[in-house]
């Protein structure tokens, strides 16, 4: 009798082990496409870029290993990398400015105003339009002789502004960048504000809190996780900005030369096919972005509030 029971238990355990093994096999099968995609389109290109950054490569001849020469060239006096990096950080100033504007607009649009849906569509439209098309439109609007903005300025009796001069070029790009990024930010903020319990605002009104105090002590802490997301992704996008600058100025004047635009110029633009140097620029830029993102995550514990 005891042997029969042991056989039954043994068969049950074997069947259980077999089912577990089958589940494991199917799990690997289902995650295989994602893993293969990450290896082919993320890990391999990353490792290959690091390797190319250590070589002299012009795309036509075999890579020639030169060690850290590309990185030494990057910090030389003739290099434009630090100039482009400074320009990218100046452009990134528009990210927190855009966040403040988006939060104010979202706070207004969550209230009871007429044509609420129309305003939301108006602010969101730039998000679904190609960045190149938007840049071409803004390039016409900024035109010194017949641009829409200068025509409006002339109506009020002021002198037209040279928007692409060295003094104003980066300001023009920041204004365009803020406007282009408002749509998604407003949409996210509206969703976050609507999730805040109305009882908090009603209690604040009873205690005599004005609109600004409600925004400061209720709305902002409640939407801080969304603000953190917009800040991190916005900074990453700003440091990698390319299309707008390439179409609008192509790096002229020099205070509109960005790191990715510089990489493009060395890889396939007017500077020639210096793919090894371009790869080195890309690697360093990637490391800088990772460091900034890590710092943002470390600082987030001081101002981001999560529901427990």
C-alpha positions as CSV (number, residue, x, y, z in Angstrom):
1,X,0.0,0.0,0.0
2,X,2.8,2.3,0.9
3,X,4.6,1.7,-2.4
4,X,1.4,2.5,-4.4
5,X,1.1,5.8,-2.5
6,X,4.7,6.6,-3.2
7,X,4.2,5.9,-6.9
8,X,1.2,8.2,-7.1
9,X,3.1,11.0,-5.3
10,X,6.1,10.5,-7.6
11,X,3.9,10.7,-10.7
12,X,2.2,13.8,-9.4
13,X,5.5,15.5,-8.6
14,X,6.9,14.6,-12.1
15,X,3.7,16.0,-13.7
16,X,4.0,19.1,-11.6
17,X,7.7,19.5,-12.6
18,X,6.9,18.9,-16.3
19,X,4.1,21.6,-16.2
20,X,6.5,24.0,-14.5
21,X,9.2,23.3,-17.2
22,X,6.7,23.8,-20.0
23,X,5.6,27.1,-18.4
24,X,9.3,28.2,-18.3
25,X,9.8,27.3,-21.9
26,X,6.8,29.2,-23.0
27,X,7.8,32.2,-20.9
28,X,11.2,32.3,-22.7
29,X,9.5,32.0,-26.1
30,X,7.2,35.0,-25.4
31,X,10.0,37.2,-24.1
32,X,12.4,36.1,-26.9
33,X,11.3,38.7,-29.5
34,X,11.7,41.6,-27.1
35,X,15.1,40.3,-25.9
36,X,16.3,39.8,-29.5
37,X,15.1,43.3,-30.5
38,X,16.9,44.9,-27.5
39,X,20.1,43.0,-28.4
40,X,19.9,43.9,-32.1
41,X,18.8,47.5,-31.9
42,X,20.1,48.7,-28.5
43,X,22.9,46.6,-27.0
44,X,24.8,45.8,-30.2
45,X,24.6,49.4,-31.7
46,X,25.7,50.7,-28.3
47,X,28.8,48.4,-28.1
48,X,29.6,49.0,-31.7
49,X,29.4,52.8,-31.2
50,X,31.9,52.5,-28.3
51,X,34.2,50.5,-30.5
52,X,33.9,52.9,-33.5
53,X,34.7,55.8,-31.1
54,X,38.1,54.3,-30.6
55,X,38.9,54.1,-34.3
56,X,39.4,56.3,-37.3
57,X,36.5,55.3,-39.6
58,X,35.2,56.9,-42.8
59,X,32.6,54.3,-43.7
60,X,34.5,53.1,-46.8
61,X,37.7,51.8,-45.3
62,X,38.2,49.4,-42.4
63,X,38.2,51.0,-39.0
64,X,41.7,51.9,-37.8
65,X,42.2,51.6,-34.0
66,X,43.5,54.9,-32.6
67,X,42.7,54.5,-28.9
68,X,41.4,57.6,-27.1
69,X,42.5,60.1,-29.8
70,X,38.9,61.0,-30.6
71,X,38.2,61.8,-27.0
72,X,41.4,63.9,-26.8
73,X,40.3,65.8,-29.9
74,X,37.0,66.5,-28.2
75,X,38.6,68.4,-25.3
76,X,41.0,70.3,-27.5
77,X,40.8,74.1,-28.1
78,X,39.6,73.5,-31.7
79,X,36.7,71.4,-30.6
80,X,33.1,72.7,-30.7
81,X,31.7,70.1,-28.4
82,X,31.7,72.2,-25.3
83,X,30.2,75.1,-27.2
84,X,27.4,72.8,-28.5
85,X,26.9,71.4,-25.0
86,X,26.5,74.8,-23.5
87,X,24.0,75.7,-26.2
88,X,22.0,72.6,-25.4
89,X,21.9,73.4,-21.6
90,X,20.8,77.0,-22.5
91,X,18.0,75.5,-24.7
92,X,17.1,73.1,-21.9
93,X,16.1,76.2,-19.7
94,X,12.9,76.2,-21.7
95,X,11.9,72.9,-20.2
96,X,11.0,74.2,-16.6
97,X,9.6,77.4,-18.1
98,X,7.3,75.3,-20.3
99,X,6.3,73.2,-17.3
100,X,5.2,76.3,-15.4
101,X,3.2,77.6,-18.3
102,X,1.6,74.2,-19.0
103,X,0.6,73.8,-15.3
104,X,-1.0,77.2,-15.3
105,X,-2.9,76.6,-18.5
106,X,-4.0,73.1,-17.4
107,X,-5.2,74.6,-14.1
108,X,-7.3,77.1,-16.0
109,X,-8.6,74.5,-18.5
110,X,-9.8,72.2,-15.7
111,X,-12.1,74.9,-14.5
112,X,-15.5,75.9,-16.0
113,X,-14.6,78.0,-19.0
114,X,-16.3,78.4,-22.3
115,X,-14.8,76.5,-25.4
116,X,-12.8,74.3,-23.1
117,X,-12.4,71.5,-25.6
118,X,-11.5,74.0,-28.4
119,X,-8.6,75.4,-26.3
120,X,-7.4,71.8,-25.5
121,X,-7.3,70.9,-29.2
122,X,-5.5,74.2,-30.0
123,X,-2.7,73.5,-27.5
124,X,-2.4,69.8,-28.5
125,X,-2.3,70.3,-32.2
126,X,1.5,71.0,-32.4
127,X,2.1,67.6,-30.8
128,X,0.6,65.6,-33.7
129,X,2.3,67.7,-36.4
130,X,5.8,66.9,-37.7
131,X,8.6,68.9,-36.0
132,X,10.0,69.7,-39.5
133,X,6.7,71.2,-40.7
134,X,6.3,73.2,-37.4
135,X,9.9,74.5,-37.8
136,X,9.3,75.6,-41.4
137,X,6.1,77.5,-40.2
138,X,8.1,79.2,-37.4
139,X,10.9,80.0,-39.8
140,X,8.4,81.9,-41.9
141,X,6.9,83.6,-38.8
142,X,10.4,84.7,-37.7
143,X,11.3,86.1,-41.1
144,X,12.7,89.6,-40.8
145,X,11.0,91.1,-43.9
146,X,7.6,89.5,-44.1
147,X,7.3,87.3,-41.1
148,X,4.0,87.3,-39.2
149,X,5.5,88.2,-35.9
150,X,7.4,91.2,-37.3
151,X,4.3,92.3,-39.2
152,X,2.4,92.4,-35.9
153,X,5.3,94.3,-34.2
154,X,5.2,96.9,-37.0
155,X,1.5,97.4,-36.5
156,X,2.2,98.6,-32.9
157,X,4.9,101.0,-34.2
158,X,8.0,99.0,-33.1
159,X,11.0,98.1,-35.2
160,X,11.1,94.5,-36.6
161,X,13.4,92.1,-34.7
162,X,16.2,90.0,-36.3
163,X,15.2,86.7,-34.8
164,X,18.1,84.8,-36.3
165,X,20.8,87.2,-35.1
166,X,23.4,85.9,-32.7
167,X,21.7,87.8,-29.9
168,X,18.2,86.4,-30.5
169,X,18.6,83.1,-32.2
170,X,18.6,80.9,-29.1
171,X,15.8,82.9,-27.6
172,X,13.8,82.2,-30.7
173,X,14.5,78.5,-30.5
174,X,13.5,78.4,-26.9
175,X,10.2,80.1,-27.6
176,X,9.5,77.6,-30.4
177,X,10.5,74.7,-28.2
178,X,8.2,75.8,-25.4
179,X,5.3,76.2,-27.7
180,X,5.9,72.8,-29.4
181,X,6.0,70.9,-26.1
182,X,3.0,72.5,-24.4
183,X,0.4,70.0,-25.8
184,X,1.6,66.8,-24.1
185,X,2.5,68.6,-20.8
186,X,-1.0,70.2,-20.6
187,X,-2.7,66.9,-21.4
188,X,-0.7,65.1,-18.6
189,X,-1.3,67.9,-16.1
190,X,-5.1,68.0,-16.8
191,X,-5.3,64.3,-16.1
192,X,-3.3,64.6,-12.9
193,X,-5.3,67.6,-11.7
194,X,-8.6,65.9,-12.3
195,X,-7.4,63.0,-10.1
196,X,-6.9,65.3,-7.1
197,X,-9.9,65.0,-4.6
198,X,-12.1,68.1,-4.8
199,X,-12.6,67.9,-1.0
200,X,-9.0,69.2,-0.6
201,X,-9.8,72.3,-2.6
202,X,-13.1,72.8,-0.7
203,X,-11.4,72.5,2.6
204,X,-8.7,75.0,1.5
205,X,-11.4,77.5,0.5
206,X,-13.0,77.2,3.9
207,X,-9.7,77.9,5.5
208,X,-9.3,81.0,3.3
209,X,-6.7,79.8,0.8
210,X,-6.6,81.8,-2.4
211,X,-6.1,80.4,-5.9
212,X,-2.3,80.7,-5.7
213,X,-2.1,79.0,-2.3
214,X,-4.3,76.1,-3.6
215,X,-2.0,75.8,-6.6
216,X,1.2,75.9,-4.4
217,X,0.1,73.6,-1.5
218,X,-2.4,71.2,-3.2
219,X,-2.1,71.1,-7.0
220,X,1.7,71.2,-7.2
221,X,2.4,68.4,-4.7
222,X,-0.4,66.3,-6.2
223,X,1.0,66.6,-9.8
224,X,4.7,66.4,-8.7
225,X,5.2,62.8,-10.2
226,X,3.9,64.1,-13.5
227,X,6.2,67.1,-13.2
228,X,9.1,64.8,-12.6
229,X,8.3,62.8,-15.7
230,X,8.0,65.9,-17.9
231,X,11.2,67.3,-16.5
232,X,13.3,64.1,-17.0
233,X,11.9,63.4,-20.5
234,X,12.0,67.1,-21.5
235,X,15.7,67.5,-20.5
236,X,16.6,64.3,-22.4
237,X,14.8,65.6,-25.4
238,X,16.3,69.1,-25.2
239,X,19.9,67.7,-24.9
240,X,19.2,65.6,-28.0
241,X,17.4,68.2,-30.0
242,X,18.3,68.1,-33.7
243,X,15.5,68.5,-36.3
244,X,14.4,72.0,-35.2
245,X,18.0,73.4,-35.1
246,X,19.0,71.7,-38.4
247,X,16.0,73.1,-40.3
248,X,15.9,76.5,-38.6
249,X,19.6,77.5,-38.4
250,X,21.9,74.5,-39.2
251,X,24.2,75.7,-36.5
252,X,24.6,79.3,-37.8
253,X,25.0,81.4,-35.7
254,X,27.3,79.2,-33.6
255,X,25.2,79.7,-30.5
256,X,22.5,77.4,-32.1
257,X,24.9,74.5,-32.7
258,X,23.7,71.5,-30.6
259,X,25.6,68.3,-29.8
260,X,23.5,66.1,-32.0
261,X,23.7,68.6,-34.9
262,X,27.5,68.6,-34.4
263,X,27.5,64.7,-34.5
264,X,25.5,64.9,-37.7
265,X,27.9,67.4,-39.3
266,X,30.9,65.1,-38.5
267,X,29.1,61.9,-39.5
268,X,27.5,62.9,-42.8
269,X,27.3,66.7,-43.0
270,X,29.7,69.3,-44.3
271,X,32.6,68.4,-42.0
272,X,33.0,65.0,-43.8
273,X,32.9,61.4,-42.8
274,X,34.5,61.4,-39.4
275,X,32.4,58.5,-38.0
276,X,34.9,57.6,-35.3
277,X,34.8,61.2,-33.9
278,X,31.1,61.4,-34.3
279,X,30.7,58.1,-32.3
280,X,32.9,59.5,-29.5
281,X,30.7,62.6,-29.3
282,X,27.6,60.5,-29.1
283,X,29.1,58.3,-26.4
284,X,30.0,61.3,-24.2
285,X,26.7,62.9,-24.8
286,X,24.9,59.7,-23.7
287,X,27.0,59.5,-20.5
288,X,26.1,63.2,-19.7
289,X,22.4,62.5,-20.3
290,X,22.6,59.4,-18.0
291,X,24.3,61.4,-15.3
292,X,21.8,64.2,-15.4
293,X,19.0,61.7,-15.3
294,X,20.5,60.0,-12.3
295,X,20.9,63.3,-10.5
296,X,17.3,64.1,-11.2
297,X,16.2,60.8,-9.7
298,X,18.4,61.5,-6.6
299,X,16.9,65.0,-6.1
300,X,13.4,63.9,-6.8
301,X,13.0,62.6,-3.2
302,X,13.1,66.2,-2.0
303,X,10.1,67.5,-4.1
304,X,8.2,64.6,-5.6
305,X,5.3,63.2,-3.5
306,X,3.9,59.8,-4.1
307,X,0.6,58.5,-2.7
308,X,1.1,55.8,-0.1
